[in-house]
């Protein structure tokens, strides 16, 4: 079993307080605030971190699935957009995630590419963890 850890600390109230997040690996540590989450302030936010995790996981899952199908992936680039909106009962909720991926895969047909891309979305561990939220995928096969 693999266990990954990160941590966060918040000081103060919601609007004027501030926090820090740190990845357990030490690869990133930085600030977050009300402004960085709900406005356009400096720092990160939980939704941005979820988007990064999802984009990274999906790109790896897709590359693995392409390799299993007998193709040699050259590049898979994914942008994940996490949508945060006011919730009906108050507060906020993540209401959807959009994955936009483009890949360079020599000698693959479009239909097989799309099938593998969809399967990777369904089987990416982060997609599985976020299954309570609608996740869309737009996959584009590009040439070098």
VOGU-3710 file (C-alpha; in Angstrom, 3 decimals, decimal comma):
1> xxxxxxxxxx> 0,000/0,000/0,000  1,212/3,477/-0,868  0,245/6,415/1,341  0,875/10,010/0,272  0,550/12,914/2,677  0,257/16,669/2,410  -0,673/19,225/5,018  -2,358/22,573/5,377  -2,713/25,122/8,129  -5,147/28,032/8,303
11> xxxxxxxxxx> -4,858/30,974/10,692  -7,598/33,486/11,300  -11,107/33,877/9,978  -12,244/33,040/6,449  -11,963/36,461/4,821  -8,858/37,909/6,474  -7,030/34,741/7,482  -4,345/32,980/5,504  -2,957/29,515/5,161  -0,157/27,419/3,790
21> xxxxxxxxxx> -0,195/24,081/2,054  2,747/21,752/1,682  3,185/18,551/-0,250  4,642/15,718/1,769  7,370/15,216/-0,839  8,582/18,772/-0,344  8,051/19,540/-4,040  5,713/22,447/-3,240  4,908/24,639/-0,275  2,996/27,876/-0,560
31> xxxxxxxxxx> 0,265/30,209/0,588  -3,470/30,196/0,027  -6,151/32,656/1,064  -9,755/33,692/0,555  -8,542/35,891/-2,294  -6,607/33,080/-4,032  -9,626/30,789/-3,774  -12,624/32,992/-4,468  -11,104/36,031/-6,196  -7,867/36,486/-8,149
41> xxxxxxxxxx> -5,346/36,777/-5,347  -1,847/35,374/-5,207  -1,326/31,810/-4,017  -2,927/28,478/-4,699  -6,236/26,916/-3,631  -7,653/23,434/-3,087  -9,377/23,327/-6,484  -6,157/24,182/-8,332  -4,375/21,395/-6,460  -7,163/18,935/-7,354
51> xxxxxxxxxx> -6,870/20,024/-11,001  -3,104/19,442/-10,982  -3,525/16,004/-9,422  -6,212/15,045/-11,926  -4,261/16,275/-14,965  -1,149/14,413/-13,837  -2,993/11,204/-13,042  -4,969/11,220/-16,284  -1,891/11,859/-18,463  -0,120/8,918/-16,830
61> xxxxxxxxxx> -3,174/6,614/-17,009  -3,663/7,452/-20,685  0,011/6,854/-21,530  -0,102/3,510/-19,714  -3,283/2,449/-21,547  -1,828/3,489/-24,927  1,307/1,453/-24,217  -0,753/-1,592/-23,234  -2,565/-1,304/-26,582  0,797/-1,584/-28,354
71> xxxxxxxxxx> 1,409/2,045/-29,252  4,376/4,244/-28,335  3,091/7,479/-26,788  5,215/10,516/-27,608  3,289/13,098/-25,615  0,088/13,470/-23,632  -0,752/16,939/-22,325  -3,811/17,412/-20,116  -5,444/20,531/-18,716  -7,949/19,907/-15,931
81> xxxxxxxxxx> -10,453/22,623/-15,053  -12,254/22,285/-11,715  -15,488/24,270/-11,473  -16,353/25,768/-8,051  -19,800/27,334/-7,697  -22,177/28,484/-4,969  -24,175/25,495/-3,715  -27,970/25,479/-3,548  -28,032/25,011/0,237  -25,305/27,574/0,863
91> xxxxxxxxxx> -21,549/27,432/0,710  -19,697/26,231/-2,373  -19,365/22,957/-4,244  -17,210/21,482/-6,968  -19,777/20,973/-9,725  -17,703/19,578/-12,559  -14,282/18,803/-13,935  -13,248/19,145/-17,564  -10,242/17,250/-18,888  -8,811/18,531/-22,171
101> xxxxxxxxxx> -6,046/16,295/-23,474  -4,021/16,341/-26,642  -1,609/13,592/-27,535  0,915/12,573/-30,136  0,530/8,835/-30,779  1,996/7,595/-34,069  0,085/5,023/-36,143  -3,165/5,020/-34,139  -6,636/5,375/-35,636  -8,948/8,074/-34,255
111> xxxxxxxxxx> -11,632/5,648/-33,024  -9,133/3,550/-31,074  -7,519/6,705/-29,671  -10,892/7,975/-28,425  -11,797/4,592/-26,898  -8,503/4,391/-25,009  -8,811/8,024/-23,876  -12,308/7,380/-22,476  -11,174/4,186/-20,758  -8,240/6,003/-19,153
121> xxxxxxxxxx> -10,651/8,643/-17,815  -12,821/5,955/-16,255  -9,870/4,104/-14,736  -7,580/6,929/-13,613  -7,395/6,649/-9,784  -8,106/10,363/-9,325  -11,140/10,149/-11,644  -12,411/7,257/-9,527  -11,906/9,265/-6,335  -13,796/12,225/-7,814
131> xxxxxxxxxx> -16,618/10,145/-9,328  -19,292/12,063/-7,397  -18,625/15,010/-9,717  -19,361/15,011/-13,475  -16,089/14,657/-15,402  -15,956/15,470/-19,111  -13,173/14,672/-21,538  -12,144/16,245/-24,823  -9,286/14,239/-26,352  -7,504/15,407/-29,480
141> xxxx> -5,011/13,387/-31,509  -2,367/15,668/-32,995  0,571/15,046/-35,293  4,065/16,245/-34,509
//
